[in-house]
Amino acid sequence: MINHLVGICPTLERQDLVRQMVASYLAVSTSPPAPMVVVASGAEDGTEGWCQNQAKANGVPLTVLRSVEPLCYAKAVNAGVKHALAAHPETQVLLLLNNDLVIQPGFFEALAEMFSFGYDIVGAKLLYPPGHPKEGTIQHCGKWFTLDQRSFHVGRWQPADFPQSMRPVAYPDVTFACVAIKRTVWEGVGGLDEGYTNGWEDDDFCMKAREGGAQIGVHPGVLAWHGEASTTGMDNENKARMFQRFSSIWIETGRIQLPLGLFLGYANP
């Protein structure tokens, strides 16, 4: 198992999603569960009181940071990590969790196995949840890059037994909807770039981590349902603006160094 892990969950006025995610986190955790910091921004929706009750009932350090100002993903996560490292200085692994996840059994065991293989950033295999139009299909099992250097989700909308998703695989990039990052890598990169607003901040972080030699991969047992964009929705105009920022830093400068084109997978480092 993983010692000294802390979960970080940013949320914006969606207590219903937080309750579901935290319940799954506690259900699959070892005893005692790892601490978690929930960063709740926007209007008060009862998240703080509910989390306090869960902390008492389950004996887990479940802390809520409140911000009346709505926070973008990067700002919320950075604030949560800063608090987590101050409150739990022994932390070695940061587990970033979107509020619209439902973590599946075996998650933490598979995560520990992936770190034992020498990975520094471990992404999740994410499936669309029950009731979603794409229910049971893959939302994410790693990211690859097109010839024009845009990232895409490998296996999106493929069946859950899509062959490439059934074994541990190294990737150049993963979504941060559900990701575990070694503290040393987080501190080496300096956290998420807050110039990104809900788009491409995870790609930017992975590129910086790769420059520092970090190994990135996905394990099929690090498994969760993911509603995808359940809080903010799909804002394609914003995504386009954030890609322009990513492009100006990585692509137009020639800084990006990636395997491109047809995805064939590549082996464990």
Disulfide bonds with the S-S distance in Angstrom:
none
